[in-house]
Amino acid sequence: MADRDARQLHDEADNLTAGPHEVNVQRLETPEAVKKAEEALYYALIPGASQLRVNTGRRMESPLRLAIIGAMER
C-alpha cells in the first residue's frame, strides 16, 4: 500500500510539471492510466485544445499505450 501511495505522489508530481495539454501515465495500472487519459482529454477539450500528449513511456507497442489508443477510439 505504501508503495502505491508513493508511486501516486510521484506521478502526480510528474503531471504538475507537464505541459497544459499533456498527461504522464507511466507506471500506472492500465485501468487507472486509461481513466487519467480520458480525464485529461476532457479537460483539454474544454479550452478548445486541438491535441493531447499522453506519455506512456518509451515502448511504442506497450500494452498500456495500446489500451489507451483503444479507449480513445471508442
Secondary structure, DSSP 8 states (H G I E B T S, - for coil): -HHHHHHHHHHHHHHHSS-TTEEE-TTS-HHHHHHHHHHHHHHHHTTT-S--EEE--S-TT-HHHHHHHHHHH-
